[in-house]
Amino acid sequence: MNVLVNGIGNIGSTLLGLLKRYQKDLSIEVIYALKNNLKPWQSEDIECIEKMGITILSNNGEHGINIDAIKDEIHYIFDTTNNGGGISNKAFYMSFKNLIGASAQGSEKSFGVSYMSGVNNNIIKNEKFAHIVSCNTHSLTSILKTFTGESLNNLDHADFVVVRRSEDIGNHERLVSANVVARHLDNSLGTHHSIDVVDLFKTTGINVDVTSSDITTPSQLMHGVRFNIKLKEEISNKDIYEYINSNQLISSSIKFDSNAIFERGRRQSFQGRIYSHAIIIENNILIKNCKIIGWAFIPQEGNTLLSTINAFLLQTKNKKESHIMQLLFKDLIFKRW
């Protein structure tokens, strides 16, 4: 199995590290990385990737092998570009004669069927193109699944306020100087976060009642979310903590400062990333009648990467998919922060 990662930015570079680390487990023979529009100051990034044993490609052959020369050797594509890049690239990917499947990230919603690990695994098995939902959609969905005890039948309504960082710590293009409220895109659902959660569950035939709002802050570290989940039946404190502990992809913390969590992730987690879908502040949860109210911190790009790898395993029909994902969960997710 030969794979291509298109894009070597924040998501792409971390994904390359994961693919290399678990290359044997994933039954991958050759890992290619495609870099477009190489800037002079990015040459060191390319050198680091090459030292990992990854083959660099380009569209013109100026800084690696021309992709047209080997595209028929590629079986799976991870598109990690942004701002519509994945959607634009889809037609090109369809010309790869031996392509089994491909995925794109976050904003590339029309690239393929929306997917998140553990939500619609059976659906994605027979899809050639998968859209990996955003980091915030991962978190909101996991929080919903956690506090309903995996049974969404107990959900009455959920409302989320997403507190966004403005951009990645390595960038300086969209950093805001004050809080900026996002426009509600749907009169009943709110921002794209709830729209994406609803659309994700629809792939499994489930309708959920959620709304969301969004405010961007002058931070470059972690997102956060304030959740207000109303259940049909009451829930106890004991149930809440049992649900948090039983969800492999949800973590918890008694820290109120995202700086401390982010910094620990930078020091101790693989490639400095946090892979949990959400980190719930467990000593700050309110329970009122059938409502659960609280806060969680959201790891940015890291929490989508396990779904990205899971989609690859399912789309390529890897018989060891469940075993491999359990290995990754055990290695990469810290249950306590």
Number of C-alpha atoms within 10 A of each C-alpha: 14 15 22 25 26 24 21 21 15 17 20 22 19 19 25 23 16 18 19 18 13 15 15 10 14 19 14 15 10 16 21 22 26 21 21 15 11 13 8 7 7 10 11 10 13 18 12 11 18 14 9 13 12 19 17 22 25 19 16 13 13 11 17 16 17 16 20 13 11 11 17 13 17 22 19 24 23 24 28 22 25 16 10 16 18 26 20 12 15 17 10 9 19 14 11 18 12 13 20 18 25 29 28 30 28 22 19 25 19 14 23 19 20 28 27 26 21 11 17 17 17 12 15 24 17 13 17 18 23 27 26 28 26 23 22 30 23 28 29 28 21 23 25 21 18 22 24 23 20 14 11 16 13 15 21 17 16 21 20 23 18 25 23 24 23 24 21 17 13 9 11 11 9 12 17 16 11 10 15 15 13 14 12 15 14 13 8 13 20 20 21 21 28 27 18 22 27 20 18 23 18 14 16 13 8 12 15 19 14 23 24 24 22 20 15 20 19 16 19 18 20 21 23 23 24 19 22 20 22 22 20 14 12 13 18 12 12 8 13 19 14 14 19 22 16 13 17 16 25 24 24 21 18 13 16 15 11 18 12 12 19 19 14 15 19 14 11 12 17 18 15 15 22 26 27 28 30 29 31 27 19 19 13 14 16 14 17 11 13 16 20 21 18 19 23 28 28 30 27 28 23 22 23 27 21 24 20 24 22 23 27 26 21 21 24 21 13 14 10 13 19 12 10 18 18 12 13 16 15 12 11 17 21 20 17 13 17
